[in-house]
Amino acid sequence: MKKLVVFTVISSAVLFFSASVNAQQKTKKGEEAPKTETQLLLEKAETADSPLVITLDQALQIALSENISVKVADKEIERTEYAKKGTYASLFPQIDISGAYQRTIKKQVMYMDFDMSSLGGGAGSGSEEGAGEGAGDGEGDIQIPEGAGEESGAGAMANGMEVGRWNTWSAGVSAAMPIVNAQLWESIKVSGKSVELAVEKARASRLDMVSQVKSAYFATLLAKEAFDVYKQVYENAVSNYEEAQKKYNAQKCSELELTRAKTTVANAIPNVYSAESNVILSLWQLKAVMGVDLDLNIDVAGALEDYSTEMMRDINEAEGLDLSNNTTMRQLAIQAEQLASSIRVQKFANIPTLSLGFNFSMNAMTNDFNFSQYRWTPYSYVGLSLSIPVFAGGKRYQAIRQAKNQYEQVQLQTTNTERQLKIAIRQSLNTMETSMKTYYSSVEAVKMAQKAYDIAEKSYQVGRSTLIELNDAQLALTQAKLAQSQAVYNFVTAKAQLENTLGQDFIEE
């Protein structure tokens, strides 16, 4: 016993030491693991005094590692992988160990129809001493109730005999394994399709996230350009007010004109504040979509004008598009394959199954708790089990019809979804083409509006035009610049939506 205790203590110490060493090695490995580019970028943004300017590709990379929906989709893939492995486990032997204890409260009574007087040394012909000895033995299997020995003949067993012992102990191991089970084999294929569906749904989450990040990024660029436009309007209004103030001091303009110039400055201030607020809100929206802290000090790089140079090329590349990579169509295709396998699963329910079984158990029945004196009786078997389905009231037939109905529903959904997606593609292409034409016309409009404003400004300075004409020229220039930025924004957002519809994954690129 002492040796056993010492061995147990030493084994526990060795296991504890090994676990500590492994934990320390894992910690060292974790400390030595190099940081990713995304982690370094985020740390730099947290410690930088000025805003960290990121490109669209960097914003997408951060979102792919920090976005919550992407992480949830990855967890769903892990869950379906576990479910698939659990289905494969059905092909292996299922081994169980069991143990049971049963205390008898009232023993069973057995009745027998025979003449006990014909048995030598029976309860009726034996001595009272022998009868009492049999009744009082704590280890006896059969106990004859009091008074049974006083009778003879067929009525000697009229009161019956108590059978069994007070304590029943059992322990054993059982194993079962399918040998022929076509329905189970086909179910494993369905589980494999579930993993494929989860992977495709995760890809859909990434595509949606990429589209949202692009839209938020372009919205931020649009807000910044609008802010620049309104800020320039404000600066021009201040410059014109100063010019009007000089003219008024020289008595070359009326007080009304000076008041109008001052009013123009006052009207330009709210637009600047509103545009600045839109920039802040758009940055918050971008950070929320990326999955980072809203207080992270970042800014976006570039301008919408940078994307205008590729409009014509993007339009030409958009010809001859197909839906082979569309995530919705892929998911419907996987679901159709799942339902096709489900139909076969229901059909295979009519095929006989064959399984192998094994059992080994030890049993003991006693009247006391003297474990060292127990007599354990072994019992074991191994065998084959054949199950042949014959009749189930039409349940299996109706299950097949139900699976076929679901398959037909998916086929109809696929046809309708394909039509809707083709409409979405044409709508995106039409928006891109319209935005491109609008952009090129707005470029000319900005040039003419800028020229008109410059002429009006010079004319106002020399006193050949009024402030009203100068304000009209400023308004036309502002509208032209905003229309130019809006055209580029409409084009790039339509392109992002088209890429999402076509399933052009950022990761694959």
C-alpha positions in Angstrom: 0.0 0.0 0.0 2.8 2.4 0.9 4.5 1.6 -2.4 1.3 2.4 -4.2 1.0 5.8 -2.5 4.6 6.7 -3.2 4.2 5.8 -6.9 1.1 7.9 -7.1 2.8 10.9 -5.6 5.8 10.6 -7.9 3.6 10.2 -11.0 1.5 13.3 -10.1 4.7 15.4 -9.6 6.1 14.3 -13.0 2.8 15.1 -14.7 2.6 18.5 -13.0 6.2 19.3 -14.0 5.6 18.3 -17.6 2.5 20.4 -17.8 4.4 23.4 -16.4 7.2 23.0 -18.9 4.7 22.8 -21.8 2.9 25.9 -20.6 6.2 27.8 -20.4 7.2 26.6 -23.9 3.8 27.7 -25.2 4.2 31.1 -23.5 7.6 31.5 -25.1 6.3 30.5 -28.4 3.5 33.0 -28.1 5.9 35.8 -27.1 8.3 35.0 -30.0 5.5 34.8 -32.6 6.0 37.7 -35.1 3.1 40.2 -35.3 1.1 40.5 -38.4 1.1 43.5 -40.6 -2.4 44.3 -39.5 -1.4 44.2 -35.8 1.6 46.5 -36.4 -0.6 48.9 -38.3 -3.2 49.1 -35.6 -0.5 49.6 -32.9 1.0 52.4 -35.0 -2.5 54.0 -35.2 -3.0 53.8 -31.5 0.4 55.4 -30.6 0.6 58.0 -33.5 0.1 61.7 -32.6 -1.3 62.5 -36.1 -3.9 60.4 -38.0 -2.6 57.3 -39.6 -3.5 57.5 -43.3 -4.5 54.1 -44.7 -5.3 53.0 -48.2 -8.3 51.0 -49.4 -6.3 47.7 -49.4 -5.1 48.3 -45.9 -8.6 49.0 -44.7 -9.8 45.8 -46.3 -6.9 43.8 -44.7 -7.8 45.2 -41.3 -11.4 44.4 -41.8 -10.7 40.8 -42.8 -8.9 40.2 -39.5 -11.0 42.3 -37.2 -14.6 42.3 -38.5 -17.0 40.5 -36.2 -19.1 38.9 -38.9 -16.0 37.4 -40.5 -15.0 35.9 -37.2 -18.5 34.5 -36.6 -18.4 32.9 -40.1 -15.1 31.3 -39.3 -16.5 29.9 -36.1 -19.4 28.5 -38.0 -17.0 26.6 -40.3 -15.3 25.1 -37.2 -18.7 24.0 -35.9 -19.6 22.2 -39.1 -16.2 20.6 -39.2 -16.9 19.2 -35.7 -20.3 18.0 -36.8 -18.8 16.3 -39.8 -16.2 14.5 -37.6 -19.0 13.5 -35.3 -20.8 11.9 -38.2 -17.7 9.9 -39.2 -17.6 8.6 -35.6 -20.7 6.6 -36.3 -18.6 4.3 -38.5 -16.3 3.3 -35.6 -17.2 0.9 -32.8 -19.2 2.5 -30.0 -17.8 1.2 -26.7 -19.5 1.8 -23.4 -18.6 0.7 -19.8 -21.5 0.3 -17.4 -21.9 -0.6 -13.8 -25.0 -1.0 -11.6 -26.1 -1.8 -8.1 -29.6 -3.0 -7.1 -31.0 -3.4 -3.6 -34.0 -5.7 -3.4 -36.8 -4.3 -1.3 -39.3 -7.2 -1.7 -38.1 -10.5 -3.2 -40.0 -12.3 -5.9 -42.1 -15.3 -4.9 -42.0 -18.6 -6.9 -44.8 -21.2 -7.0 -44.3 -24.8 -8.1 -47.0 -27.4 -8.7 -45.5 -30.7 -7.5 -45.7 -33.1 -4.5 -42.8 -32.2 -2.2 -43.4 -35.4 -0.2 -42.1 -37.4 -3.1 -38.7 -35.7 -2.8 -36.3 -37.3 -0.4 -35.4 -34.9 2.5 -38.0 -32.4 1.3 -39.3 -29.6 3.3 -42.4 -31.7 4.2 -40.5 -34.9 5.2 -37.3 -33.4 6.6 -36.8 -32.6 10.2 -37.6 -29.3 11.7 -33.9 -28.8 12.3 -33.1 -29.1 8.6 -35.9 -26.8 7.6 -34.8 -24.2 10.0 -31.2 -24.4 8.8 -32.2 -23.9 5.2 -34.4 -21.0 6.1 -31.8 -19.2 8.2 -28.9 -19.5 5.8 -28.0 -16.0 4.8 -26.5 -17.2 1.5 -29.4 -19.3 0.3 -31.0 -18.7 -3.0 -34.4 -20.0 -2.1 -36.2 -19.3 1.2 -39.2 -21.3 2.2 -41.7 -19.3 4.1 -42.7 -20.3 7.6 -45.4 -23.0 7.6 -44.5 -24.4 4.3 -43.0 -27.5 5.9 -46.1 -28.3 7.8 -48.0 -29.2 4.7 -47.6 -32.1 2.4 -48.6 -32.9 -1.2 -49.4 -30.4 -3.9 -50.4 -27.8 -1.3 -46.9 -27.7 0.2 -45.9 -24.9 -2.2 -49.1 -23.0 -1.9 -47.5 -20.1 -0.2 -44.6 -20.0 -2.7 -40.8 -19.5 -2.2 -38.9 -16.2 -2.2 -36.2 -16.1 -4.9 -33.0 -14.1 -5.2 -30.7 -12.2 -2.9 -30.8 -8.7 -1.4 -27.8 -7.2 -3.3 -27.2 -7.4 -7.0 -23.9 -6.1 -8.5 -23.1 -5.9 -12.2 -20.3 -4.4 -14.4 -19.5 -4.8 -18.0 -18.4 -3.4 -21.3 -20.4 -3.4 -24.6 -19.5 -2.5 -28.2 -21.5 -2.0 -31.3 -20.4 -1.3 -34.9 -22.4 -0.9 -38.1 -21.2 -3.2 -40.9 -23.7 -2.5 -43.7 -25.7 0.8 -43.4 -26.2 2.6 -46.7 -28.3 5.3 -45.0 -25.5 6.2 -42.6 -22.9 6.3 -45.4 -25.0 8.7 -47.4 -25.7 10.9 -44.3 -21.9 11.4 -44.1 -21.9 12.9 -47.6 -24.7 15.3 -46.5 -22.5 16.4 -43.5 -19.6 17.0 -45.9 -21.9 19.3 -48.0 -22.8 21.2 -44.8 -19.1 22.1 -44.3 -19.0 23.3 -48.0 -22.1 25.4 -47.4 -20.6 26.9 -44.2 -17.4 27.8 -46.1 -19.4 29.4 -48.9 -21.5 31.4 -46.3 -18.2 32.6 -44.7 -17.1 33.7 -48.2 -20.4 35.5 -48.5 -19.8 37.3 -45.2 -16.4 38.4 -46.5 -17.8 39.6 -49.8 -20.5 41.7 -48.0 -17.9 43.0 -45.6 -15.6 44.0 -48.6 -18.5 45.8 -50.2 -19.4 47.6 -47.0 -15.8 48.7 -46.4 -15.5 50.0 -50.0 -18.7 51.9 -49.7 -17.7 53.4 -46.4 -14.2 54.3 -47.7 -15.6 56.0 -50.8 -18.2 57.8 -48.7 -15.4 59.2 -46.6 -13.6 60.4 -49.7 -16.8 62.0 -50.9 -17.3 63.7 -47.5 -13.8 65.0 -47.5 -14.1 66.4 -51.0 -17.4 68.1 -50.1 -15.7 69.6 -47.1 -12.9 70.9 -49.3 -15.5 72.4 -51.7 -17.5 74.2 -48.9 -14.3 75.3 -47.2 -13.1 76.9 -50.5 -16.6 78.5 -50.8 -16.1 79.9 -47.3 -12.6 81.2 -48.1 -13.9 82.9 -51.3 -16.8 84.4 -49.4 -14.3 85.9 -46.8 -12.1 87.2 -49.6 -15.1 88.8 -51.3 -16.2 90.3 -48.0 -12.8 91.8 -47.5 -12.9 93.2 -51.0 -16.4 94.7 -50.4 -15.1 96.2 -47.1 -12.3 97.9 -49.0 -14.7 99.3 -51.6 -17.1 100.4 -48.9 -14.4 102.2 -47.0 -13.5 103.9 -50.3 -17.2 104.7 -50.9 -17.2 102.6 -54.1 -20.0 100.2 -53.0 -23.2 100.6 -51.0 -23.8 99.3 -47.5 -26.3 96.9 -49.0 -23.6 95.2 -51.0 -21.4 95.0 -48.0 -24.2 93.5 -46.0 -24.8 90.9 -48.8 -21.1 90.0 -48.7 -21.2 89.6 -44.9 -24.4 87.5 -45.3 -22.7 85.2 -47.8 -19.9 84.5 -45.3 -22.4 83.8 -42.6 -24.3 81.4 -44.9 -21.1 79.5 -45.8 -20.1 78.8 -42.2 -22.9 76.2 -41.4 -22.1 74.3 -44.6 -18.5 74.0 -43.5 -19.5 72.7 -40.1 -22.0 70.3 -41.6 -19.4 69.0 -44.1 -16.8 68.5 -41.3 -19.3 66.6 -39.3 -20.1 64.4 -42.3 -16.4 63.5 -42.5 -16.2 62.5 -38.9 -19.4 60.4 -39.2 -18.2 58.7 -42.3 -14.9 57.8 -40.6 -16.8 56.4 -37.7 -18.8 54.3 -40.1 -15.7 53.1 -41.8 -14.1 52.1 -38.5 -17.3 50.3 -37.4 -17.4 48.3 -40.6 -13.6 47.5 -40.2 -14.3 46.2 -36.7 -11.8 48.6 -34.9 -12.2 51.0 -32.0 -14.1 54.1 -33.0 -11.5 56.3 -31.3 -8.7 54.9 -33.4 -6.9 57.9 -35.1 -6.9 57.0 -38.8 -7.7 58.8 -42.0 -8.2 57.7 -45.6 -5.7 58.2 -48.4 -6.3 59.4 -52.0 -9.2 61.1 -53.6 -12.2 60.1 -55.8 -10.5 61.6 -58.7 -7.9 58.8 -58.5 -10.5 56.3 -59.5 -11.8 58.3 -62.5 -8.9 57.3 -64.7 -10.0 53.7 -64.9 -13.7 54.2 -65.6 -13.4 53.3 -69.3 -11.3 50.2 -68.6 -13.7 49.0 -65.9 -16.7 49.4 -68.3 -14.9 47.4 -71.0 -13.9 44.6 -68.5 -17.5 44.3 -67.3 -18.7 42.9 -70.7 -19.5 39.1 -70.9 -19.9 38.6 -67.1 -21.3 35.4 -65.6 -22.7 34.2 -62.2 -20.4 31.3 -61.8 -18.7 32.9 -58.7 -21.8 34.4 -57.2 -22.1 33.3 -53.6 -25.9 33.0 -53.6 -25.9 30.7 -56.7 -23.1 28.6 -55.1 -25.0 28.2 -51.9 -28.2 27.2 -53.8 -26.1 24.7 -55.8 -24.7 23.2 -52.6 -28.2 23.1 -51.1 -29.4 21.3 -54.2 -26.7 18.7 -53.8 -27.6 18.3 -50.2 -31.2 17.7 -51.0 -30.2 15.2 -53.7 -28.3 13.3 -51.1 -31.2 13.6 -48.7 -33.4 11.9 -51.3 -30.9 9.0 -51.5 -30.8 8.9 -47.7 -34.6 8.4 -47.5 -34.5 5.8 -50.2 -31.7 3.9 -48.4 -33.9 3.6 -45.4 -35.6 0.7 -47.2 -32.3 -1.2 -47.4 -31.5 -3.8 -44.7 -28.8 -3.0 -42.2 -26.2 -5.3 -40.6 -24.4 -4.5 -37.4 -21.9 -6.2 -35.1 -22.4 -6.4 -31.3 -20.3 -7.5 -28.3 -21.0 -7.6 -24.6 -19.1 -8.8 -21.6 -20.4 -8.5 -18.0 -19.7 -9.7 -14.5 -22.5 -10.2 -12.0 -22.7 -11.0 -8.3 -25.7 -11.5 -6.0 -25.2 -11.4 -2.2 -27.0 -10.8 1.0 -24.2 -8.9 2.7 -21.4 -6.4 1.9 -18.4 -8.7 2.3 -16.8 -7.8 -1.1 -13.9 -10.2 -0.7 -16.2 -13.2 -0.6 -18.3 -12.3 -3.7 -18.6 -14.8 -6.4 -18.6 -13.0 -9.7 -20.2 -14.7 -12.7 -19.1 -13.7 -16.2 -21.4 -13.4 -19.1 -20.4 -12.5 -22.7 -21.6 -12.7 -26.2 -20.8 -11.5 -29.7 -23.3 -11.5 -32.6 -24.6 -10.0 -35.8 -27.9 -8.1 -36.0 -29.8 -7.9 -39.3 -32.6 -5.4 -39.6 -34.9 -5.7 -42.7 -37.4 -2.8 -43.1 -40.8 -4.2 -44.1 -43.6 -1.8 -43.4 -43.8 1.6 -41.7 -47.2 2.8 -42.7 -45.9 4.7 -45.7 -43.6 6.9 -43.5 -40.5 6.3 -45.6 -42.3 6.8 -48.9 -43.7 10.2 -47.7 -40.2 11.2 -46.5 -38.9 10.6 -50.0 -41.7 12.7 -51.5 -40.9 15.5 -49.0 -37.2 15.5 -49.9 -38.1 15.6 -53.6 -40.4 18.5 -53.0 -37.7 20.5 -51.2 -35.3 19.7 -54.1 -37.8 21.1 -56.6 -38.2 24.2 -54.4 -34.5 24.9 -54.5 -34.5 24.5 -58.3 -37.2 27.1 -58.6 -35.4 29.4 -56.3 -32.3 29.0 -58.3 -34.1 30.1 -61.5 -35.7 33.1 -59.9 -32.4 34.1 -58.1 -30.5 33.9 -61.4 -33.0 36.3 -63.0 -32.8 38.8 -60.2 -29.0 38.7 -60.2 -28.9 39.4 -63.9 -31.2 42.4 -63.3 -28.8 43.6 -60.6 -25.8 43.2 -62.9 -27.5 45.2 -65.7 -28.5 47.9 -63.1 -25.0 48.2 -61.9 -23.6 48.4 -65.4 -26.2 51.0 -66.3 -25.3 53.1 -63.2 -21.6 52.8 -64.0 -22.1 53.9 -67.6 -24.4 56.8 -66.6 -22.0 57.9 -63.9 -19.1 57.8 -66.4 -21.0 60.0 -68.8 -22.0 62.3 -66.0 -18.4 62.6 -64.8 -17.0 63.6 -68.2 -19.7 66.2 -68.7 -19.1 67.5 -65.2 -15.4 67.9 -65.8 -16.2 70.3 -68.6 -18.8 72.0 -66.4 -16.2 72.5 -63.7 -13.8 74.0 -66.2 -16.4 76.4 -67.5 -17.7 77.3 -64.0 -14.2 77.9 -62.8 -13.5 80.2 -65.7 -16.8 82.0 -65.2 -16.0 82.5 -61.5 -12.5 83.9 -62.2 -14.0 86.4 -64.7 -16.7 87.4 -62.3 -14.2 87.8 -59.5 -11.9 90.0 -61.6 -14.9 92.0 -62.9 -16.1 92.5 -59.3 -12.7 93.7 -58.2 -12.6 96.3 -60.9 -16.2 97.3 -60.4 -17.6 95.9 -63.6 -19.9 93.3 -62.0 -22.0 93.0 -58.9 -21.7 90.7 -55.9 -24.8 88.9 -56.9 -23.2 87.9 -60.2 -20.1 86.7 -58.3 -22.3 84.7 -55.9 -24.1 83.1 -58.8 -20.8 82.1 -60.4 -19.6 80.7 -57.0 -22.8 78.7 -56.7 -22.4 77.2 -60.2 -18.8 76.3 -59.5 -19.8 74.6 -56.2 -22.6 72.6 -57.8 -20.3 71.5 -60.7 -17.5 70.3 -58.3 -20.0 68.4 -56.1 -21.6 66.8 -59.2 -18.1 65.7 -60.4 -17.3 64.1 -57.1 -20.8 62.5 -56.8 -20.4 61.0 -60.3 -17.2 59.3 -59.4 -18.7 58.1 -56.1 -21.7 56.6 -57.9 -19.4 54.9 -60.3 -17.1 53.2 -57.7 -20.0 52.2 -55.4 -21.9 50.6 -58.4 -18.6 48.9 -59.3 -18.3 47.6 -55.7 -21.9 46.3 -55.8 -21.2 44.6 -59.2 -18.1 42.9 -57.8 -20.1 41.7 -54.8 -22.8 40.3 -57.2 -20.2 38.6 -59.4 -18.4 37.2 -56.3 -15.1 38.7 -57.1 -13.5 38.0 -53.8 -10.8 40.4 -52.5 -8.9 37.4 -51.0 -8.7 35.6 -54.3 -7.4 38.8 -56.0 
